[in-house]
Amino acid sequence: MINNKLFANCRTLILSLFFTVSLLFVAPTMALDGNDILLQVDRNLQPLSYEMYRKLINIEPDGKRKEFILYTVKKGQDKMVALFLSPASEKGRATLRLGDNMWLYIPNVGKPIRITSLQSVVGGVFNNSDILRLDYSAEYNAESVTEEGDSHLLALKAKTASIAYDRLKMWVDKKLMVPTVIECYAASGMLIKTLYYKQPKDFGDGIVRPSVLETDSPLYKGYKSAMVYAKIQQKEFADEVFSLNYLPRVDELR
């Protein structure tokens, strides 16, 4: 009887260990849904609050280029300011985004004016929503996630009708957990533009992300635009920085 009891206890212990080990392998896969991936993408692309320098380049069909340098600060998921440093004709201009609301400040013109997400303060293929990009998870829900080789493919739906793109298809590198390609669609299903994330770079502080973002659009045949990221680092800012009254003073943050 003792042997039978010992055998039963051993059998129970073995089954319990097998079940626990199985969970260790299965649980992470089960838990990794589309919205989890989207949150990881956001944090890998940028800290929750940061400052950033980048160059924006518009390229016309004849090869003519126009370049802008921007200093950008962001706080949380809904506050962002971008200041134009060059060219000289744009220096001192600043854009503010608070949630879905956007403004453009032009020195010596008076109070800031309202702008929309689908407009572009710089021309080219990037619109204001691209330039003042908030976290993807703040604007989109993942409807599905499928596997395509070394990538997760996310099907994303806008949370509200005020967001620039109704749907996104986002390919995410499984190793770096950052986007490689994003297709942006209107509610009608029409492809508006495609974003290409390229050239991963170590920016320090654990930030390893693409340093170049390129875009083209079937609506702007022959035109291309690109953003080149030179610096991204975590930094905290007071709420007053993200206000209409502070726009003339954004350069003081540098």
Backbone as CSV, one residue per row, in Angstrom:
resi,resn,N_x,N_y,N_z,CA_x,CA_y,CA_z,C_x,C_y,C_z
1,MET,0.824,-1.205,0.000,0.000,0.000,0.000,0.858,1.255,0.000
2,ILE,1.944,1.226,0.753,2.851,2.367,0.806,3.433,2.657,-0.558
3,ASN,3.814,1.555,-1.291,4.386,1.734,-2.616,3.375,2.344,-3.573
4,ASN,2.110,1.873,-3.469,1.055,2.418,-4.335,0.822,3.897,-4.048
5,LYS,0.830,4.243,-2.761,0.619,5.645,-2.387,1.778,6.512,-2.873
6,LEU,3.018,5.971,-2.719,4.194,6.707,-3.179,4.153,6.897,-4.684
7,PHE,3.731,5.830,-5.380,3.624,5.905,-6.839,2.612,6.963,-7.269
8,ALA,1.491,6.990,-6.563,0.439,7.964,-6.899,0.923,9.391,-6.664
9,ASN,1.653,9.603,-5.562,2.175,10.942,-5.273,3.187,11.383,-6.327
10,CYS,4.055,10.452,-6.709,5.059,10.756,-7.739,4.387,11.084,-9.065
11,ARG,3.348,10.304,-9.391,2.627,10.515,-10.651,1.970,11.894,-10.662
12,THR,1.383,12.273,-9.517,0.739,13.586,-9.411,1.754,14.706,-9.546
13,LEU,2.944,14.517,-8.917,3.996,15.514,-8.982,4.507,15.693,-10.409
14,ILE,4.691,14.593,-11.115,5.191,14.636,-12.494,4.196,15.346,-13.399
15,LEU,2.907,15.013,-13.243,1.880,15.653,-14.055,1.811,17.151,-13.785
16,SER,1.962,17.512,-12.505,1.930,18.928,-12.136,3.100,19.687,-12.750
17,LEU,4.306,19.068,-12.704,5.483,19.709,-13.295,5.325,19.843,-14.805
18,PHE,4.778,18.806,-15.439,4.581,18.849,-16.885,3.618,19.968,-17.279
19,PHE,2.537,20.112,-16.496,1.543,21.155,-16.767,2.154,22.549,-16.597
20,THR,2.990,22.707,-15.542,3.622,24.009,-15.295,4.586,24.377,-16.398
21,VAL,5.422,23.420,-16.818,6.375,23.670,-17.891,5.643,24.001,-19.186
22,SER,4.522,23.313,-19.447,3.745,23.578,-20.661,3.232,25.004,-20.672
23,LEU,2.792,25.491,-19.520,2.286,26.862,-19.429,3.371,27.882,-19.722
24,LEU,4.612,27.584,-19.297,5.710,28.520,-19.529,5.937,28.753,-21.009
25,PHE,5.696,27.695,-21.813,5.904,27.825,-23.247,4.674,28.360,-23.967
26,VAL,3.498,28.042,-23.475,2.268,28.407,-24.162,1.794,29.797,-23.787
27,ALA,1.915,30.182,-22.503,1.328,31.438,-22.017,1.814,32.667,-22.762
28,PRO,3.131,32.825,-22.994,3.568,34.025,-23.703,2.954,34.155,-25.093
29,THR,2.814,33.008,-25.812,2.228,33.050,-27.135,0.774,33.463,-27.077
30,MET,0.034,32.917,-26.103,-1.377,33.233,-25.963,-1.564,34.695,-25.587
31,ALA,-0.644,35.252,-24.786,-0.813,36.606,-24.270,-0.448,37.672,-25.296
32,LEU,0.318,37.313,-26.323,0.830,38.283,-27.273,-0.212,38.561,-28.354
33,ASP,-1.198,39.417,-28.035,-2.188,39.769,-29.039,-1.787,41.056,-29.743
34,GLY,-2.613,41.504,-30.698,-2.266,42.656,-31.509,-2.049,43.922,-30.720
35,ASN,-2.880,44.172,-29.711,-2.735,45.396,-28.919,-1.490,45.364,-28.042
36,ASP,-1.093,44.177,-27.582,0.172,44.046,-26.847,1.348,44.414,-27.749
37,ILE,1.305,43.912,-28.987,2.369,44.211,-29.940,2.418,45.704,-30.222
38,LEU,1.248,46.325,-30.377,1.184,47.747,-30.688,1.782,48.586,-29.558
39,LEU,1.527,48.203,-28.330,2.119,48.909,-27.183,3.637,48.779,-27.188
40,GLN,4.140,47.583,-27.499,5.594,47.390,-27.580,6.198,48.227,-28.706
41,VAL,5.500,48.301,-29.836,5.967,49.111,-30.954,6.113,50.568,-30.528
42,ASP,5.105,51.107,-29.858,5.150,52.500,-29.412,6.351,52.775,-28.525
43,ARG,6.577,51.924,-27.545,7.665,52.164,-26.603,9.030,51.922,-27.243
44,ASN,9.105,51.065,-28.245,10.375,50.863,-28.937,10.679,52.013,-29.892
45,LEU,9.652,52.629,-30.457,9.863,53.766,-31.347,10.285,55.013,-30.586
46,GLN,9.747,55.194,-29.384,10.008,56.431,-28.647,9.589,56.286,-27.191
47,PRO,10.264,57.000,-26.293,9.810,57.035,-24.901,8.452,57.727,-24.824
48,LEU,7.799,57.595,-23.680,6.496,58.234,-23.513,6.626,59.748,-23.565
49,SER,7.708,60.294,-23.004,7.993,61.727,-23.075,9.436,61.899,-23.548
50,TYR,9.653,62.788,-24.531,10.988,62.866,-25.122,11.185,64.186,-25.855
51,GLU,12.453,64.431,-26.253,12.789,65.480,-27.215,13.475,64.831,-28.398
52,MET,13.360,65.463,-29.562,13.840,64.827,-30.785,14.242,65.890,-31.806
53,TYR,15.303,65.584,-32.576,15.680,66.389,-33.734,15.533,65.513,-34.974
54,ARG,14.980,66.097,-36.035,14.820,65.329,-37.270,14.834,66.268,-38.475
55,LYS,15.170,65.701,-39.619,15.144,66.433,-40.885,14.003,65.874,-41.726
56,LEU,13.217,66.754,-42.299,12.127,66.356,-43.188,12.485,66.786,-44.608
57,ILE,12.416,65.857,-45.539,12.841,66.107,-46.922,11.683,65.812,-47.868
58,ASN,11.330,66.782,-48.695,10.341,66.589,-49.750,11.062,66.521,-51.094
59,ILE,10.739,65.502,-51.878,11.392,65.295,-53.172,10.326,65.306,-54.261
60,GLU,10.474,66.214,-55.237,9.524,66.347,-56.333,9.912,65.434,-57.497
61,PRO,8.990,65.204,-58.439,9.286,64.287,-59.552,10.527,64.657,-60.357
62,ASP,10.845,65.960,-60.439,12.026,66.374,-61.196,13.311,66.304,-60.375
63,GLY,13.215,65.785,-59.132,14.381,65.645,-58.271,14.621,66.821,-57.354
64,LYS,13.882,67.906,-57.510,14.037,69.067,-56.643,13.692,68.702,-55.204
65,ARG,14.512,69.183,-54.258,14.343,68.841,-52.846,14.135,70.097,-52.007
66,LYS,13.327,69.950,-50.982,13.191,70.994,-49.980,13.331,70.335,-48.619
67,GLU,14.183,70.917,-47.749,14.480,70.300,-46.464,14.090,71.227,-45.311
68,PHE,13.619,70.599,-44.243,13.258,71.297,-43.016,13.927,70.579,-41.850
69,ILE,14.361,71.323,-40.842,14.862,70.729,-39.603,13.907,71.115,-38.487
70,LEU,13.478,70.117,-37.727,12.493,70.326,-36.674,13.025,69.846,-35.332
71,TYR,12.699,70.604,-34.300,12.923,70.178,-32.912,11.545,69.853,-32.349
72,THR,11.406,68.656,-31.782,10.095,68.177,-31.345,10.149,67.693,-29.904
73,VAL,9.101,68.000,-29.140,8.965,67.482,-27.781,7.580,66.864,-27.641
74,LYS,7.499,65.822,-26.836,6.244,65.103,-26.640,6.098,64.732,-25.172
75,LYS,4.853,64.731,-24.697,4.568,64.314,-23.326,3.336,63.428,-23.323
76,GLY,3.475,62.247,-22.718,2.340,61.336,-22.643,1.887,60.886,-24.014
77,GLN,0.597,60.587,-24.130,0.059,60.065,-25.381,-0.691,61.103,-26.201
78,ASP,-0.777,62.347,-25.734,-1.644,63.280,-26.456,-1.101,64.699,-26.579
79,LYS,0.184,64.926,-26.246,0.735,66.282,-26.296,2.032,66.301,-27.104
80,MET,2.111,67.200,-28.104,3.315,67.302,-28.914,3.459,68.704,-29.491
81,VAL,4.712,69.180,-29.538,5.047,70.458,-30.155,6.230,70.240,-31.087
82,ALA,6.182,70.842,-32.281,7.299,70.787,-33.220,7.679,72.210,-33.613
83,LEU,8.969,72.532,-33.499,9.490,73.861,-33.811,10.373,73.779,-35.049
84,PHE,10.170,74.670,-36.010,10.988,74.707,-37.218,12.265,75.502,-36.947
85,LEU,13.415,74.872,-37.204,14.718,75.518,-37.038,15.271,76.021,-38.362
86,SER,14.930,75.368,-39.455,15.334,75.805,-40.792,14.360,75.209,-41.804
87,PRO,14.261,75.820,-43.010,15.051,76.930,-43.539,14.700,78.259,-42.863
88,ALA,15.436,79.300,-43.226,15.245,80.603,-42.593,13.826,81.124,-42.756
89,SER,13.191,80.791,-43.873,11.830,81.268,-44.127,10.809,80.654,-43.181
90,GLU,11.154,79.516,-42.570,10.228,78.820,-41.668,10.648,78.927,-40.202
91,LYS,11.837,79.454,-39.940,12.374,79.456,-38.579,11.430,80.173,-37.609
92,GLY,11.193,79.516,-36.477,10.333,80.095,-35.456,8.892,79.639,-35.529
93,ARG,8.495,79.059,-36.656,7.151,78.510,-36.731,7.059,77.306,-35.797
94,ALA,5.882,77.067,-35.251,5.709,75.935,-34.349,4.306,75.371,-34.513
95,THR,4.196,74.069,-34.347,2.898,73.402,-34.399,2.652,72.715,-33.066
96,LEU,1.417,72.731,-32.631,1.015,72.129,-31.361,-0.088,71.127,-31.617
97,ARG,0.041,69.955,-31.006,-1.035,68.964,-31.059,-1.450,68.586,-29.645
98,LEU,-2.733,68.678,-29.387,-3.343,68.219,-28.142,-4.463,67.264,-28.521
99,GLY,-4.226,65.967,-28.394,-5.213,64.995,-28.839,-5.449,65.118,-30.329
100,ASP,-6.696,65.355,-30.732,-7.032,65.491,-32.142,-6.953,66.935,-32.640
101,ASN,-6.607,67.877,-31.767,-6.589,69.289,-32.115,-5.180,69.755,-32.434
102,MET,-5.039,70.570,-33.501,-3.727,71.038,-33.947,-3.774,72.531,-34.279
103,TRP,-2.632,73.200,-34.008,-2.505,74.620,-34.304,-1.140,74.898,-34.932
104,LEU,-1.074,75.977,-35.722,0.164,76.466,-36.307,0.405,77.885,-35.806
105,TYR,1.617,78.109,-35.263,2.021,79.442,-34.814,3.038,80.002,-35.802
106,ILE,2.788,81.214,-36.294,3.709,81.902,-37.191,4.120,83.213,-36.526
107,PRO,5.406,83.416,-36.285,5.849,84.649,-35.620,5.324,85.901,-36.339
108,ASN,4.942,86.876,-35.548,4.502,88.187,-36.060,3.207,88.139,-36.872
109,VAL,2.468,87.044,-36.769,1.204,86.951,-37.494,0.010,87.084,-36.549
110,GLY,0.214,86.935,-35.272,-0.897,87.009,-34.329,-1.129,85.673,-33.671
111,LYS,-2.360,85.400,-33.288,-2.643,84.179,-32.546,-2.523,82.942,-33.442
112,PRO,-2.227,81.783,-32.865,-2.105,80.545,-33.650,-3.402,80.230,-34.391
113,ILE,-3.266,79.573,-35.545,-4.428,79.208,-36.345,-4.646,77.693,-36.286
114,ARG,-5.888,77.292,-36.386,-6.211,75.866,-36.361,-5.812,75.216,-37.679
115,ILE,-5.285,74.015,-37.616,-4.968,73.221,-38.798,-5.586,71.839,-38.617
116,THR,-5.661,71.067,-39.686,-6.254,69.740,-39.613,-5.201,68.664,-39.838
117,SER,-5.547,67.438,-39.489,-4.592,66.326,-39.584,-4.214,66.008,-41.018
118,LEU,-5.125,66.215,-41.971,-4.854,65.856,-43.362,-4.184,66.974,-44.145
119,GLN,-4.099,68.170,-43.576,-3.325,69.231,-44.198,-1.836,68.963,-43.982
120,SER,-0.989,69.786,-44.636,0.448,69.675,-44.415,1.048,71.070,-44.346
121,VAL,1.710,71.347,-43.228,2.337,72.665,-43.070,3.652,72.763,-43.844
122,VAL,4.102,71.656,-44.409,5.367,71.653,-45.160,5.193,71.223,-46.610
123,GLY,3.970,70.895,-47.015,3.776,70.348,-48.346,4.302,68.927,-48.406
124,GLY,4.416,68.373,-49.606,4.933,67.012,-49.730,3.903,65.969,-49.342
125,VAL,4.351,64.744,-49.135,3.454,63.616,-48.903,3.069,63.483,-47.429
126,PHE,3.947,63.890,-46.512,3.612,63.825,-45.085,2.561,64.880,-44.760
127,ASN,1.514,64.483,-44.044,0.539,65.450,-43.563,0.824,65.797,-42.103
128,ASN,-0.005,66.659,-41.528,0.237,67.101,-40.146,0.162,65.952,-39.151
129,SER,-0.684,64.982,-39.432,-0.787,63.824,-38.542,0.509,63.012,-38.531
130,ASP,1.175,62.906,-39.686,2.448,62.193,-39.761,3.546,62.942,-39.017
131,ILE,3.548,64.271,-39.169,4.591,65.093,-38.558,4.416,65.169,-37.049
132,LEU,3.167,65.207,-36.602,2.855,65.270,-35.164,2.282,63.930,-34.714
133,ARG,2.993,62.870,-35.009,2.528,61.511,-34.737,2.470,61.199,-33.251
134,LEU,1.286,60.802,-32.771,1.142,60.318,-31.401,1.400,58.814,-31.383
135,ASP,1.277,58.194,-30.218,1.424,56.743,-30.136,0.357,56.070,-30.998
136,TYR,0.740,55.010,-31.712,-0.236,54.278,-32.516,-1.340,53.693,-31.631
137,SER,-0.972,53.223,-30.449,-1.966,52.608,-29.568,-2.962,53.621,-29.022
138,ALA,-2.625,54.908,-29.080,-3.560,55.944,-28.639,-4.646,56.182,-29.674
139,GLU,-4.378,55.823,-30.928,-5.318,56.118,-32.008,-5.959,54.887,-32.638
140,TYR,-5.359,53.710,-32.432,-5.835,52.519,-33.135,-6.028,51.325,-32.207
141,ASN,-6.964,50.479,-32.585,-7.157,49.170,-31.971,-6.762,48.100,-32.969
142,ALA,-6.126,47.038,-32.480,-5.746,45.920,-33.347,-6.938,44.981,-33.492
143,GLU,-7.391,44.783,-34.734,-8.510,43.874,-34.988,-8.032,42.439,-35.196
144,SER,-6.797,42.298,-35.708,-6.253,40.953,-35.909,-4.749,41.032,-36.014
145,VAL,-4.102,39.880,-35.793,-2.659,39.762,-35.983,-2.394,38.407,-36.629
146,THR,-1.615,38.424,-37.713,-1.218,37.196,-38.390,0.298,37.188,-38.519
147,GLU,0.839,36.037,-38.850,2.290,35.893,-38.966,2.690,35.797,-40.435
148,GLU,3.669,36.596,-40.832,4.219,36.532,-42.188,5.738,36.477,-42.097
149,GLY,6.283,35.274,-42.057,7.730,35.104,-41.966,8.289,35.727,-40.710
150,ASP,9.176,36.704,-40.860,9.812,37.358,-39.721,9.001,38.550,-39.197
151,SER,7.761,38.680,-39.639,6.956,39.841,-39.252,5.606,39.441,-38.663
152,HIS,5.104,40.262,-37.747,3.708,40.239,-37.351,2.980,41.203,-38.282
153,LEU,1.830,40.829,-38.791,1.013,41.726,-39.598,-0.218,42.110,-38.786
154,LEU,-0.304,43.391,-38.425,-1.423,43.899,-37.643,-2.435,44.594,-38.551
155,ALA,-3.694,44.294,-38.346,-4.777,45.029,-38.991,-5.353,45.971,-37.943
156,LEU,-5.207,47.287,-38.161,-5.568,48.284,-37.160,-6.752,49.119,-37.628
157,LYS,-7.642,49.440,-36.685,-8.826,50.268,-36.971,-8.792,51.501,-36.082
158,ALA,-9.027,52.675,-36.684,-9.022,53.929,-35.938,-10.095,53.918,-34.858
159,LYS,-9.762,54.499,-33.706,-10.704,54.543,-32.590,-11.817,55.554,-32.813
160,THR,-11.529,56.624,-33.579,-12.528,57.643,-33.873,-12.436,58.059,-35.332
161,ALA,-13.477,58.721,-35.814,-13.516,59.165,-37.204,-12.620,60.368,-37.458
162,SER,-12.108,60.996,-36.406,-11.273,62.190,-36.562,-9.822,61.852,-36.891
163,ILE,-9.435,60.585,-36.809,-8.058,60.170,-37.084,-7.807,60.165,-38.586
164,ALA,-6.607,60.555,-38.988,-6.293,60.777,-40.408,-6.545,59.546,-41.267
165,TYR,-6.187,58.368,-40.788,-6.345,57.139,-41.570,-7.318,56.208,-40.850
166,ASP,-8.291,55.698,-41.583,-9.307,54.843,-40.969,-8.753,53.474,-40.591
167,ARG,-7.859,52.951,-41.437,-7.281,51.633,-41.184,-5.798,51.626,-41.554
168,LEU,-5.048,50.801,-40.839,-3.635,50.590,-41.139,-3.353,49.100,-41.258
169,LYS,-2.439,48.756,-42.164,-1.815,47.439,-42.164,-0.364,47.662,-41.766
170,MET,0.040,47.091,-40.647,1.368,47.333,-40.098,2.159,46.032,-40.010
171,TRP,3.305,45.998,-40.718,4.220,44.866,-40.610,5.263,45.198,-39.546
172,VAL,5.394,44.344,-38.544,6.276,44.585,-37.399,7.374,43.534,-37.363
173,ASP,8.626,43.984,-37.343,9.769,43.074,-37.226,9.705,42.327,-35.902
174,LYS,9.702,41.002,-35.946,9.546,40.193,-34.733,10.716,40.359,-33.771
175,LYS,11.898,40.616,-34.298,13.078,40.720,-33.439,13.162,42.082,-32.769
176,LEU,13.075,43.146,-33.543,13.198,44.496,-32.991,11.881,45.048,-32.471
177,MET,10.767,44.453,-32.892,9.423,44.903,-32.512,9.212,46.372,-32.862
178,VAL,9.555,46.722,-34.093,9.290,48.041,-34.663,8.681,47.833,-36.048
179,PRO,7.954,48.821,-36.582,7.363,48.649,-37.902,8.428,48.624,-38.990
180,THR,8.116,47.950,-40.077,8.944,48.011,-41.281,8.166,48.679,-42.417
181,VAL,6.887,48.341,-42.531,6.015,48.936,-43.550,4.635,49.164,-42.943
182,ILE,4.028,50.310,-43.272,2.649,50.586,-42.862,1.885,51.106,-44.072
183,GLU,0.784,50.459,-44.398,-0.122,50.937,-45.436,-1.284,51.664,-44.777
184,CYS,-1.585,52.868,-45.259,-2.607,53.725,-44.651,-3.812,53.829,-45.587
185,TYR,-5.006,53.534,-45.052,-6.204,53.471,-45.875,-7.283,54.438,-45.399
186,ALA,-8.070,54.940,-46.361,-9.256,55.730,-46.055,-10.407,54.786,-45.693
187,ALA,-11.499,55.351,-45.175,-12.659,54.535,-44.813,-13.239,53.818,-46.036
188,SER,-13.032,54.386,-47.226,-13.526,53.777,-48.464,-12.726,52.549,-48.874
189,GLY,-11.568,52.348,-48.223,-10.683,51.248,-48.596,-9.570,51.665,-49.529
190,MET,-9.544,52.947,-49.932,-8.502,53.437,-50.832,-7.181,53.595,-50.100
191,LEU,-6.109,53.136,-50.733,-4.768,53.305,-50.176,-4.358,54.762,-50.314
192,ILE,-4.062,55.416,-49.183,-3.671,56.823,-49.195,-2.163,56.968,-49.338
193,LYS,-1.414,56.197,-48.553,0.049,56.266,-48.632,0.650,55.033,-47.976
194,THR,1.937,54.835,-48.225,2.688,53.749,-47.592,3.894,54.352,-46.895
195,LEU,4.121,53.921,-45.659,5.256,54.370,-44.858,6.289,53.247,-44.788
196,TYR,7.567,53.601,-44.958,8.645,52.609,-44.926,9.636,53.008,-43.828
197,TYR,9.754,52.189,-42.787,10.712,52.420,-41.704,12.008,51.692,-42.045
198,LYS,13.130,52.448,-42.063,14.390,51.888,-42.535,15.557,52.245,-41.609
199,GLN,16.668,51.552,-41.808,17.958,51.830,-41.186,17.880,51.906,-39.646
200,PRO,17.680,50.763,-38.984,17.675,50.758,-37.515,18.961,51.340,-36.949
201,LYS,18.839,52.094,-35.854,19.977,52.775,-35.244,19.823,52.762,-33.733
202,ASP,20.943,52.662,-33.023,20.947,52.736,-31.563,21.065,54.200,-31.157
203,PHE,19.986,54.760,-30.593,19.973,56.154,-30.170,20.381,56.326,-28.706
204,GLY,20.747,55.218,-28.035,21.093,55.279,-26.625,19.863,55.140,-25.745
205,ASP,20.109,54.958,-24.437,19.024,54.790,-23.461,18.091,53.645,-23.833
206,GLY,18.635,52.635,-24.525,17.827,51.470,-24.880,16.920,51.676,-26.072
207,ILE,17.051,52.800,-26.781,16.204,53.079,-27.942,16.915,52.597,-29.209
208,VAL,16.446,51.498,-29.775,16.952,50.981,-31.041,15.768,50.939,-31.998
209,ARG,15.777,51.824,-32.971,14.619,51.984,-33.850,15.063,52.485,-35.218
210,PRO,14.188,52.421,-36.220,14.566,52.945,-37.536,14.909,54.427,-37.460
211,SER,15.935,54.829,-38.189,16.369,56.230,-38.204,15.835,56.982,-39.420
212,VAL,15.190,56.271,-40.339,14.644,56.888,-41.545,13.206,56.411,-41.753
213,LEU,12.324,57.353,-42.049,10.940,57.041,-42.409,10.664,57.664,-43.775
214,GLU,10.362,56.829,-44.767,10.058,57.304,-46.110,8.588,57.053,-46.425
215,THR,8.056,57.839,-47.342,6.666,57.636,-47.734,6.459,57.990,-49.194
216,ASP,5.497,57.310,-49.811,5.008,57.684,-51.132,3.499,57.452,-51.147
217,SER,2.856,57.936,-52.197,1.395,57.885,-52.240,0.916,57.795,-53.670
218,PRO,-0.097,56.957,-53.940,-0.686,56.938,-55.282,-1.407,58.248,-55.607
219,LEU,-1.674,59.076,-54.599,-2.332,60.364,-54.807,-1.331,61.447,-55.219
220,TYR,-0.023,61.195,-54.993,1.037,62.152,-55.334,2.101,61.435,-56.163
221,LYS,1.734,61.060,-57.367,2.629,60.242,-58.199,3.938,60.979,-58.485
222,GLY,5.046,60.282,-58.212,6.359,60.849,-58.454,6.936,61.628,-57.293
223,TYR,6.105,61.949,-56.306,6.561,62.695,-55.133,6.926,61.717,-54.012
224,LYS,7.956,62.054,-53.261,8.355,61.265,-52.098,8.735,62.209,-50.965
225,SER,8.600,61.720,-49.751,9.037,62.484,-48.582,9.739,61.532,-47.624
226,ALA,10.633,62.090,-46.816,11.377,61.276,-45.853,11.634,62.075,-44.587
227,MET,11.706,61.366,-43.463,12.148,61.942,-42.196,13.402,61.204,-41.766
228,VAL,14.428,61.959,-41.407,15.682,61.384,-40.916,15.842,61.816,-39.469
229,TYR,15.886,60.839,-38.562,15.951,61.114,-37.130,17.408,61.190,-36.682
230,ALA,17.785,62.325,-36.063,19.167,62.518,-35.634,19.340,62.277,-34.147
231,LYS,18.297,62.554,-33.361,18.426,62.428,-31.913,17.053,62.188,-31.306
232,ILE,16.971,61.207,-30.420,15.771,60.959,-29.631,16.227,60.607,-28.226
233,GLN,15.745,61.347,-27.242,16.107,60.993,-25.875,14.973,61.336,-24.914
234,GLN,14.877,60.539,-23.871,13.832,60.737,-22.879,14.045,62.056,-22.136
235,LYS,12.962,62.799,-21.952,13.024,64.062,-21.237,11.629,64.420,-20.753
236,GLU,11.547,64.982,-19.560,10.258,65.358,-18.990,10.012,66.852,-19.188
237,PHE,8.743,67.210,-19.389,8.359,68.607,-19.610,7.134,68.955,-18.770
238,ALA,7.047,70.229,-18.418,5.869,70.720,-17.703,4.690,70.808,-18.669
239,ASP,3.484,70.713,-18.144,2.294,70.787,-18.989,2.182,72.120,-19.716
240,GLU,2.703,73.196,-19.126,2.567,74.512,-19.740,3.270,74.606,-21.092
241,VAL,4.253,73.727,-21.327,4.952,73.717,-22.612,3.979,73.448,-23.753
242,PHE,2.939,72.677,-23.462,1.996,72.259,-24.494,0.727,73.116,-24.429
243,SER,0.940,74.398,-24.665,-0.161,75.355,-24.634,0.055,76.397,-25.722
244,LEU,-1.012,77.063,-26.131,-0.915,78.085,-27.174,-0.027,79.244,-26.732
245,ASN,-0.089,79.588,-25.460,0.694,80.720,-24.957,2.194,80.445,-24.973
246,TYR,2.586,79.163,-24.921,4.009,78.815,-24.855,4.655,78.716,-26.238
247,LEU,3.876,78.657,-27.300,4.431,78.424,-28.640,5.547,79.414,-29.017
248,PRO,5.457,80.706,-28.662,6.563,81.607,-29.017,7.850,81.314,-28.253
249,ARG,7.792,80.461,-27.221,8.947,80.236,-26.354,9.536,78.831,-26.491
250,VAL,9.074,78.043,-27.432,9.506,76.638,-27.522,11.023,76.525,-27.676
251,ASP,11.648,77.478,-28.362,13.098,77.426,-28.578,13.874,77.461,-27.272
252,GLU,13.256,77.959,-26.185,13.932,78.016,-24.887,14.175,76.625,-24.314
253,LEU,13.498,75.611,-24.819,13.633,74.253,-24.297,14.917,73.581,-24.772
254,ARG,15.526,74.086,-25.828,16.694,73.442,-26.434,17.952,73.680,-25.597
